[in-house]
Each structure stands twice: as structure tokens, then as C-alpha cells.
């Protein structure tokens, strides 16, 4: 049979394993060659000197992550061995080595005494595992022999010169020549013929001087891929230990409608199982598309069966059999051939004394009516009559199409074998020996690829509709590389248009953006960018109106116009992300059902309603509150409301005015500051840009709309609305003492202050819980896409933890964290704010974070788990009043932020944090990072001046400032503070702030 393999048409190297590589950038079935390459590259080769590694692909090899090979002083050639039992060694090769690891001999299928001589103190023997390392000197010397006769006959140069071919063994011809215990005479005489003896003589002269050493790897394992079906099925169903980098699993790159029918101890690889397919322990399915109901008993291997074979299998007893479908090419004719054998059959043993389908040949002949003459020619010697040469397998029939049933009848002929036997005899049949040269490996690999992406499409549906955290990006990369992207796009379109909630549809659109981005192959510009091209506007309007199916159809139609180049593909990807954000906003806006507003006394015209708020510090859990993470994973954030330099730095005031208009005024850093921006809205058209965050007054325009003071869009003009409901308009002033991009939650808290004062000025009142959800709703309308931690931190007093469950509608529940008496004061004494002088908009980070979450990158998913877990631990530390543990949570939180948004630590901030590290329990950049405020938890209390001196001596920091903070116990404060018609500040407001 040469190097062919009975159980995989593509050979041992490409035999697929029931495993997945969790670290692979592109998803694909894992074959033995993949595993071996990873083992060599990342484990065995690490630390080796220059040279050449040679590895057989005839075995499965598992090596621990740190094999512990000592390369100090190495020269010559080194063989890798794995420990094995003496019983296993009886049919394999073992090394005889001394205490220094120098190899004296290689013993193949030795006697019990020879094998015992190789054993170590624990009784294990060093098995030959097919891996050899040649130092550069040894490799060069071996290479030089290729021009020396008769070794030149191992290369095409020698063959082209007319030399008869010669075959050498890596171990018993090349490596053995260097074994210390082998003499030249015995080695040369061991050649099978004159040519082989001459070749051995050359090898001895060339390589003998190189030392041959052995490294036996503890805890490594080795399994030779034999011609035994029992051995192969066992290797596919007994999963190896944790030493492998692969994740061995029952269903690898496979989809089963009813996975609970796959028993433990079975395996399914690169397959699609529809309906009820029961698979017993000790059986394996590879590269099959099966449709139930089917029951596959123990001891079976099914491979290469398409869906059309399923009817023949239904009701057929399968137990201890190997059933395979093959792609065969007979000159220009391609066809499918099925082979059937027993798990216990030996392919090469003579028929007399051996079995077929696990029963003696005589019983098989009696049971089926098949005769010896049907299988072997009369002139075939009895010693050559074996399963390998038996013409059992129908290939062509003169008048009928052949199928799986034309071999399955051999299992159960009692149901009337006459017709089947005649049909079988009438077919042109081939033996496995004759089929081997005709196997069409290209067609087989193509069929496996098509099946992989067919099950991949099912995986897309399962992951998205099941709201699972599995990443689809590796599959998307593979689909793009292999040209299956249209099929994947079609599946994503289907999921997006039929999903029962906007969150699932949004993730499907994000996946389409990933497909388009991958198709650009890294060209075409940045993925983040504008997404408001008019060509996509109609589809966007459909999505905004709630017509998701219609919007998805329009998106798909428009997409076809943007597929012709990298720049167009990237722009299309941006618009799909824009469409995804529309659906995320709709999902998050479901939180508005938790906004309840009750009637309150309408303040007189000219009376100011003022809301002032503390800033917030996020101590742990941030990013887990960000949509869609917060409703797909669930979030938990620990926040503290804080006064900065003794005051609440954020506020808004509103009053009614006689004129039916909206006056929007942004003040400087204080309520008495000069106006830095003023805007008057007299028409509804003036509010149209409320959803463009950088438009003048966008936040306040959105606040008027979200509080329903103004109906937009509406047929009723703005003036008419205001006169009808309020007999006039409104004037709003806002301020913040914090710099832009501070990381202290300014914009969300300001939105909360504005909404709180607007509600009250309009004769309504909203609870703090309602304000939290109202701000969440506003920020979705504003399209900034923020989470909920900022408003929880600034509107709810004190120290608390906010939580959201992995569900829609999105609801935020806030729990006050009870701390020991006096601990709030202690915390205030140990907390300091350091302004870094750097600013960065969270939105720049947000797009990348959301994109990575939608792709469910494993590192991002694990980090989301860690963020929530750390938040709960931080809450426990605060309840216990444990400052060092709180500091540990802060440090861990900063590492989690950096994993979530790489690049959020500027160099100057890194220098600052290193300078402060000896003096703090923990430290973290506030908010999303990238700049703004650093907060530190100092080991000693009241360290403002000390830290200032430390930072002043640190080079490369730029402008920085240090600010005191203290825990605020009031939260948002809303009150009517005065009645003035001339726009001057209300009396006493400084005290209120």
C-alpha cells in the first residue's frame, strides 16, 4: 500500500483531527500537518540552534508547552523520543541510549529482552516518534552526498542521468549510521541489495563523526497512524490531554441539529448532521452531510458521505464498520465510489484465516452469495487474495446509477439478496488497491471545502440567532480567502432580515461589515469613518422606521454596487456599521419604557430651575456598560460621585420665557461665566441636526426632543407647539468646570442635568432611575452611542454599583454600596485627580471596541467577563473598607481597559503612572482612557503636594495639575432658585453649586 492511508483519501498528513485551533486567525479544519507544524514551531524548535528539522507526518504527536530540551553544547544530530510502554514498543521503534543521552542503537520490533534493555527506571521506553534535528554542519554534510553515486539516485538529477532509483530510510539508513553501538560492517551489511549497501557505505563515511543524541520529552505522547481501523477510530475518539494547543471537541467544525444525540466518546469533524442523528461512543464521522433519522452504533467510521446517501443509511444497522465515499477519476470520467469494511478487518492478510466485515470470508460468501471468483481472478495466487485486492466496490453500471446502497447490502443481505447480488455482479467493480491510484484528491479537497462552508453557514445562524459569544471573524476570513463570501453574505442577510430583535440583526450587519472589510485585504483606508452617503440613505430610513427586513434588502442591493475595489468595499463596510448602529440605538432605546414622569407644579415664567451634579469616577467595570456589550453580555460598573476641588462641576438651568423659541446658551466653567456659545431655535428645521453630535447645541436639542417638550418631526411648527403647551419658549444655560475629554463623564452627566431641569421647568418630575434611562435614550438619539455608567456615577449619590442583564429591554439597576463608618472620608483623603494635559474623545475608541465586540474576538469576550468580575470584587473591597484591595482592583481595571482599547495609554501618561507607582495602592485613567484625568489611590492620606513634587521632577509630562476630590453624598440636585426675566443669574446659585 506504500504511504497511502486507508482511512483518508488525502493521506496521513491531511487526516483531519476532531479539534479546533482557538488561536487561528482563519477558521479551517485542523489536519495532522497543522498540528505537527505548530508543535515543531512553537514547542520543539524553540531555543534550538540553526539547522534543519525533519518530521514524519505518519503519526499524531502531542508535546507539552515547555518540553525542556537542553541545547547547551549541542552538536551533530538529535532525535526526539517520547516515553511509551514496552507493550506498545513491540510493534514500533525504540532508541537504546546511554545516561548522557547518546544513541547506541535503534531497535525496531525488538524482542522482549531488547526492549527491556532500552527501558528507564520507570519502565517506560523512548519511542521513535519521527522527529530529527540536524545541526547546520550535519545538514550540509548530508546534503553534499546527493551528488555521490548511488545516493544521487535519490534525486531527480540522478534519475535523469539514468541511475536506477534508490529508496532510503531516514532512521535505518541515515540516522542509524551515527549510532555509537553500530559497527560499520553490520551497518553496511544491513543494506537490502548491492545499491543499498553502497549507499550505506557513503552515509557511514559522511556522517559517522557526528554525535547522535536523544531528547526524550516527558509527558509527550505519540500515536502512529496504522492501517488498523480500530487504532484510527480510537485516535479520533479518545481525546488527548491538555499538552496540546488544540481544543479537542466532540463536534469540531460541525453542526448538529440535535447535539445531545452525540454520545461522549464519539467525534464529528467537518460535518453537517440534520435531524436526529445518533452517534454511539467509540464512533467517528468525518466530512459527511447526513440527514436523520439515523442511528450509528459503536466502532464506526463514516467519511465522505453526502446528503443523498442518507436514505440508504436509514434503518441500516451500522456497527464496527468503516464506510467511506470517494471521489474517483477514471481518465476524463469523474464518479463517486463507496467502500465498506469492518473495524477488525486486516487489509493485507490472505483471505483464508482473515475477515471481511468482521466475519470470516467463508461466512461472508455464504451469507451474501458472493463467490471468490467475483472478487479475484482465477490466476491470482491464494496468498495474494486479500481484502486489499478484492474487487468489492461497484464503480460503474451499464444502465443504472450506483449509490451507497450498492455496498450497504453486503451488511444485511437477508432481506432479499438476489436482486442486489445480480446488480452488484453486473457492475464494474474495483478493489481498494485499484482505486488508490484513481482517487481524485483535488475533488476530495474541494468537497471538504464546500461542506466546511455549508456547515459554516449553519454556524453563522446558530451563533447569531442563539446570541452566542463565538467569534465569526475567523470563519469570515476563510470564506473571503476561499471565495465563499457570497454564500456567507447571503446567510447574514437572511439572519438580519428575519431576526426577532434588533440586537441580533445589528450584529449580523456588523458581520457583513467584517466580510466587506476582509474583501478589501487591508487596503482602501481606515474602517472607521463617515457613513452618510446619500446612496445608502433610503435603506437607512427603512431601518430607522423599523422596517428591518426592507432595510436589509435595500442594503444588500446597494452593496452590489460597491464590490469592485478596496476603497468602495471599505466605504461600504462603514455604512454597514452605520446601519448596525441604527439597530443598536433601537435596541437600547427600548430602555425608555423605564422612564416614568409624573406631573409637578409648573414654575412661573422667568423662574430658573437649576440642576447641579458631581462628576463621577469609574472604579471598575467600565466598557461593560457600553451597548451592545451591556445587553448582550451584561454589565457591572462601580462608580463614585465626586466633588472636584470642593464643588459640583457640572450643571444646567432652565427657565420659561414669553417668546416661543428655544435659547441655548453654553457658559464658561461656572454658572456666572460668560456665554461662550449662544443659539436660538425658532423653527423645527433648526432642530434637524440634533442627531449630529458636533452640531451646535445638538445635546440640548436632543434633550428637548427626548423630554417631549418638542415633538420632532411634526407637522405642527415649533412656535405653535410651544405656545400651545407652555405659552412661550425656554432658555437653557449649561456649564462644566471640567475640560473637554476629561474622562469624568461630563457630557452624559450634563445631559442628565439638562433633562432634569427641563422636566421640572415644563411642570414634570422624573426620578433618578428615570433620568439614568432617559440619558441612555438621549445619547442613542444623539448617536454618540454611550453607555450608562456616566449618568449613574454623576446622578446617583455616593458609592454604588450599576448592573445590567444580558437582555432587552435594557434596564440599569443601581445598588448603593454600604461602606464602614468613616470610610467615605478615608477614601476622599486617599483619592486624587491628576489632569494629564491629554484629551481624547471616547468616540474614537468606541468604534474599535464595538467592532471587536461584534466580532467576538476571544480576548475581548474574556475581558468583558473579567471587567464584570472585577467590578463585583471592587464592590466587596469597598464594603470591607479595604483600601489596598480597592487599589488592586483599580490596577487590574486599567489593564482591562488597555486590553479593551489598545493604545489608550499615551506615553506621557505611562511615564506619570510609573513615577507614581511606589506611592499608590492603584491608579487608572478615568473613562475610556487616552487622556483626561488620572485618578490615584494613595497609600498615605492627603498627598496632593507630595505627588505634585514627584511629578514636577519627572521629565516628559507636559502640563499637568492635581485636584482634590471627595465623595459626594447628594447626587443630582434640582431646585427652583429664582425668578428673573432679564437673563441674569438667579440669586444664591453659587451656594447651590
CORMOKA-V82185 format. One record per helix or strand of 2 or more residues. SS is the DSSP state (H for helix, E for strand). FROM is the first residue (numbers start at 1). TO is the last residue. Records with the same first field share a line. If there is no record, write none. Layout:
SS: FROM-TO + FROM-TO
This chain:
E: 19-20 + 51-55 + 59-62 + 77-84 + 93-97 + 102-108 + 125-135 + 212-217 + 221-224 + 247-248 + 251-252 + 255-256 + 267-269 + 272-274 + 277-279 + 284-286 + 289-291 + 294-296 + 301-303 + 321-330 + 333-342 + 355-356 + 359-360 + 393-396 + 428-430 + 597-599 + 607-613 + 615-620 + 635-644 + 650-657 + 662-667 + 675-681 + 729-736 + 764-766 + 799-804 + 812-816 + 831-835 + 920-925 + 933-938 + 961-967 + 973-979
H: 32-44 + 86-89 + 112-118 + 136-147 + 151-154 + 156-160 + 170-178 + 184-189 + 194-207 + 229-237 + 259-261 + 307-313 + 361-368 + 372-375 + 382-384 + 387-389 + 405-408 + 413-415 + 417-426 + 432-436 + 441-465 + 473-482 + 485-498 + 502-519 + 534-545 + 548-562 + 566-594 + 629-632 + 684-691 + 698-706 + 718-726 + 746-761 + 768-782 + 789-795 + 823-830 + 842-854 + 858-880 + 883-900 + 907-919 + 944-952 + 989-992
